[in-house]
Each structure stands twice: as structure tokens, then as C-alpha cells.
Amino acid sequence: DLCLILNTADSLMFAVDCRRSPTTGTRQVIRAITSRIYVMHRQQGLTLIELMIGVGLAGLLLSMAVPALDLFVLNARQTAAINELVSSMHVARSTAVTTNARVTLCASASGDACDGATWNDGWIVFRDPDSDRSVDANETIVASTGAPAATVRIGSNEFPQFITYRPNGRVMNASLNGSPGAFTVCDKRGAERAKVMLIDLSGRPRQSKTMADGSLPGCG
């Protein structure tokens, strides 16, 4: 008959021939346990070649992922800046039409005055009935936006520091005349990946990859 011997260390049951001598039975158990431990050790470990292959594959995947991630981040930051700027333009235009008063969108570093050197400092939207491009005591700030990401650069030749909306929704610059223009949104990729916000006389912005004349925007 067979006897069952329990190996409590591995929770395994071994069958040995009870008709043989105890020594023979003991040798059977020892060989079975040793074989089990050897197999377990081989299954749990990695050879040096397997480890090197794994590290090499991980490095290859990482080298492919980093450029794609960088491109994703740049696109996301550029899109966020455009959305913020366009949203502020819509707010300014809508406020001018609904309140029948001029509204100015200007560069602002502090968030409560037109003190920004460029649009990269951030901007504010405020009611500006006297068109002096200064937030007076009786004038209300309608919206405020902080500086865009450091990798993004926003500029405009026609509206370098402010753009004013009339009650009819049209835009004007320092000459107080209706003036179309454009805003460029660039990053380190240069003019080929820049986005342009074209502003026509109606004051409505539309996105483009080129200037109104078809030329590439300047990102200098």
C-alpha cells in the first residue's frame, strides 16, 4: 500500500511505498521535496539575459513615449491659451453689446489694471465707457485671466496691449477707428506650429494657421 506523508513547509502531500524500508521511503520524500524546491526556484527567477532584454525593451518604449508626451503637453498648453483668449474676447464683445458701452480687453500683470507689458502677462476685461484704457473707480472688471504657460507666447501687431469693443460689437485700436487684426499664439516649435486668431471688423475671432494674407505668422 501507499502511505501519504505531508510536507508542512510547502503544504504538499507525497505518496511513498510503505512496503519498502523506512530508509527507502525517506529517500523518496527527500528527492520529491528537493525536486519541488528546484522547480519553484527556476520559476521565480530571471536569467541575466532575460533581465537585459527587459531593460532594453523598457528603454526603447520610454524613448518613443517621451517625444510624444512632450508634443501632447505643448499642444495642450497652446490650446488652453487660445481658449482663454477667445473666451475673453467673447465676454468683452457680449458685454459691450448688452450694456451699450465700450469694453476693453487689455494686457494685465496684476489682474486689476492695464499694467501688462505684453499679453504673456495675462489680461483683464472691463467696462471702459471713456475709452481711456484705464480701470477707473466707477468701471467694473468683468473678467481676469492669469499669464499663460511659460512655453506659450501671445502677440499682436494691431493690438499690442489692448483691444476695445464698441456697443455695436466692432473692434478698435489706439486710432479709435475700426481695425481688423490678428493674435498669434506660438511656442518653441516656431511659426509652422503657431496658431492665429484673426479678428475682423465685426469683432468675432476665428482660428487660422496663417495670417489674413496667407503668410506664416511671426514668432520672433
C-alpha positions as CSV (number, residue, x, y, z in Angstrom):
1,D,0.0,0.0,0.0
2,L,0.9,3.7,-0.3
3,C,1.4,6.0,2.7
4,L,0.8,9.7,2.4
5,I,3.5,12.0,4.0
6,L,2.7,15.7,4.4
7,N,5.4,18.3,3.8
8,T,4.1,21.1,6.0
9,A,6.6,23.6,4.7
10,D,5.2,23.6,1.2
11,S,1.7,22.2,2.1
12,L,2.4,19.2,-0.3
13,M,1.4,15.6,0.1
14,F,3.8,12.9,-1.1
15,A,3.0,9.2,-1.6
16,V,5.7,6.6,-0.8
17,D,5.7,2.9,-0.8
18,C,5.2,1.7,2.8
19,R,6.3,-1.8,2.0
20,R,9.8,-0.7,1.4
21,S,12.2,0.0,4.2
22,P,11.9,3.3,6.1
23,T,15.1,4.4,4.6
24,T,13.9,4.0,1.1
25,G,10.7,5.9,1.9
26,T,12.6,8.7,3.4
27,R,14.8,9.0,0.3
28,Q,11.7,9.2,-1.8
29,V,10.4,12.1,0.2
30,I,13.7,13.9,0.2
31,R,14.0,13.6,-3.6
32,A,10.4,14.8,-4.1
33,I,10.9,17.8,-1.8
34,T,14.3,18.7,-3.4
35,S,12.8,18.5,-6.9
36,R,9.9,20.7,-5.9
37,I,12.1,23.4,-4.4
38,Y,14.4,23.3,-7.5
39,V,11.4,23.8,-9.8
40,M,10.0,26.6,-7.7
41,H,13.3,28.5,-7.7
42,R,13.6,28.2,-11.5
43,Q,10.1,29.5,-12.0
44,Q,10.5,32.5,-9.7
45,G,13.9,33.8,-11.0
46,L,15.1,35.6,-14.2
47,T,18.3,35.0,-16.0
48,L,20.7,37.8,-16.8
49,I,19.8,37.7,-20.5
50,E,16.1,37.9,-19.8
51,L,16.7,40.9,-17.5
52,M,18.8,42.7,-20.1
53,I,16.2,42.1,-22.7
54,G,13.5,43.5,-20.4
55,V,15.6,46.6,-19.6
56,G,16.3,47.2,-23.3
57,L,12.6,47.0,-24.2
58,A,11.7,49.3,-21.4
59,G,14.3,51.9,-22.6
60,L,13.0,51.6,-26.2
61,L,9.4,52.2,-25.2
62,L,10.4,55.1,-23.0
63,S,12.4,56.8,-25.8
64,M,9.3,56.5,-28.0
65,A,6.9,57.8,-25.4
66,V,8.9,60.9,-24.2
67,P,8.7,62.9,-27.5
68,A,5.0,62.0,-27.9
69,L,4.3,63.2,-24.4
70,D,6.2,66.5,-25.0
71,L,4.2,67.1,-28.1
72,F,1.0,66.4,-26.2
73,V,1.9,68.9,-23.5
74,L,2.8,71.6,-26.0
75,N,-0.4,71.2,-27.9
76,A,-2.5,71.2,-24.7
77,R,-0.8,74.4,-23.4
78,Q,-1.3,76.2,-26.7
79,T,-4.9,75.2,-27.0
80,A,-5.6,76.3,-23.4
81,A,-4.1,79.7,-24.1
82,I,-6.2,80.1,-27.3
83,N,-9.4,79.1,-25.5
84,E,-8.8,81.5,-22.7
85,L,-8.1,84.4,-25.1
86,V,-11.1,83.6,-27.3
87,S,-13.3,83.3,-24.3
88,S,-12.3,86.7,-23.0
89,M,-12.9,88.2,-26.5
90,H,-16.5,86.8,-26.5
91,V,-17.1,88.1,-23.0
92,A,-15.8,91.6,-23.9
93,R,-17.9,91.7,-27.1
94,S,-21.0,90.4,-25.4
95,T,-20.7,92.8,-22.5
96,A,-20.2,95.8,-24.9
97,V,-23.3,94.9,-26.8
98,T,-25.6,94.1,-23.9
99,T,-24.5,97.2,-21.8
100,N,-24.3,99.6,-24.7
101,A,-20.9,100.7,-23.6
102,R,-17.3,100.3,-24.7
103,V,-15.4,97.4,-23.2
104,T,-11.7,97.0,-23.2
105,L,-9.6,93.8,-23.1
106,C,-6.0,94.7,-22.1
107,A,-2.8,93.0,-21.0
108,S,-2.5,92.9,-17.2
109,A,0.1,91.6,-14.9
110,S,-1.7,92.5,-11.7
111,G,-5.2,91.4,-12.6
112,D,-6.8,94.8,-11.7
113,A,-5.2,97.3,-14.1
114,C,-3.8,97.6,-17.7
115,D,-0.3,97.2,-16.5
116,G,0.9,94.3,-18.6
117,A,3.8,94.8,-21.0
118,T,2.5,92.0,-23.3
119,W,-0.3,89.6,-23.5
120,N,2.0,87.0,-21.9
121,D,1.5,88.7,-18.6
122,G,-2.2,87.9,-18.6
123,W,-5.2,90.1,-19.3
124,I,-8.5,91.6,-18.0
125,V,-11.8,92.6,-19.4
126,F,-13.5,95.8,-18.0
127,R,-16.2,98.3,-18.9
128,D,-14.4,101.3,-20.3
129,P,-17.1,104.0,-21.3
130,D,-14.5,106.8,-21.6
131,S,-12.1,104.6,-23.7
132,D,-9.1,105.6,-21.7
133,R,-7.9,102.0,-21.3
134,S,-7.6,102.6,-17.6
135,V,-9.7,100.9,-14.9
136,D,-11.4,103.9,-13.1
137,A,-13.2,103.8,-9.8
138,N,-16.6,103.6,-11.4
139,E,-15.6,101.0,-14.0
140,T,-16.1,97.2,-13.4
141,I,-13.7,94.4,-14.2
142,V,-15.7,91.8,-15.9
143,A,-13.1,89.0,-16.2
144,S,-9.5,88.4,-15.4
145,T,-7.1,85.8,-16.8
146,G,-3.6,85.0,-15.5
147,A,-0.5,84.5,-17.5
148,P,-0.5,81.6,-19.9
149,A,2.1,78.7,-19.7
150,A,5.7,79.9,-19.9
151,T,6.2,77.9,-23.1
152,V,3.4,79.9,-24.9
153,R,3.9,83.4,-26.4
154,I,1.0,85.6,-27.5
155,G,1.4,88.7,-29.6
156,S,-0.4,91.1,-31.9
157,N,0.9,93.9,-34.2
158,E,-2.5,95.6,-34.4
159,F,-3.4,95.1,-30.7
160,P,-0.1,95.0,-28.9
161,Q,-1.6,95.7,-25.4
162,F,-5.3,96.2,-25.7
163,I,-8.4,95.8,-27.9
164,T,-11.6,97.8,-27.4
165,Y,-15.1,96.7,-28.3
166,R,-17.8,99.2,-29.3
167,P,-21.5,98.8,-28.4
168,N,-22.1,97.5,-31.9
169,G,-19.6,94.7,-31.3
170,R,-16.9,96.1,-33.6
171,V,-13.3,96.4,-32.5
172,M,-10.9,99.4,-32.5
173,N,-7.3,100.1,-31.6
174,A,-5.5,103.2,-30.5
175,S,-6.6,105.1,-33.6
176,L,-10.3,104.7,-32.4
177,N,-11.1,103.5,-35.9
178,G,-12.5,100.1,-36.7
179,S,-9.4,97.9,-37.3
180,P,-9.1,94.2,-38.1
181,G,-6.1,92.4,-36.8
182,A,-4.7,89.1,-35.5
183,F,-3.2,87.5,-32.5
184,T,-0.5,84.8,-32.8
185,V,0.0,82.0,-30.3
186,C,3.4,80.5,-30.6
187,D,5.7,78.1,-28.7
188,K,9.2,76.7,-29.1
189,R,8.2,74.9,-32.3
190,G,8.1,78.1,-34.2
191,A,5.8,79.6,-37.0
192,E,5.0,76.3,-38.6
193,R,3.1,75.1,-35.5
194,A,1.8,78.5,-34.5
195,K,-2.0,79.3,-34.3
196,V,-3.5,82.6,-35.4
197,M,-6.7,84.3,-34.1
198,L,-8.0,86.6,-36.9
199,I,-10.2,89.4,-35.8
200,D,-12.4,91.0,-38.4
201,L,-14.3,94.3,-38.1
202,S,-17.3,92.5,-36.5
203,G,-15.1,91.7,-33.6
204,R,-15.5,87.9,-33.9
205,P,-12.3,85.8,-33.7
206,R,-11.6,82.8,-35.9
207,Q,-8.7,80.4,-35.8
208,S,-6.3,80.0,-38.7
209,K,-2.8,78.6,-39.3
210,T,-1.8,81.6,-41.4
211,M,-2.3,85.4,-41.4
212,A,-5.1,87.1,-43.3
213,D,-2.8,87.4,-46.4
214,G,-1.9,83.7,-46.3
215,S,1.7,84.2,-44.9
216,L,3.0,82.4,-41.9
217,P,2.8,84.2,-38.5
218,G,5.9,85.7,-37.0
219,C,7.1,84.1,-33.8
220,G,10.2,86.1,-33.2
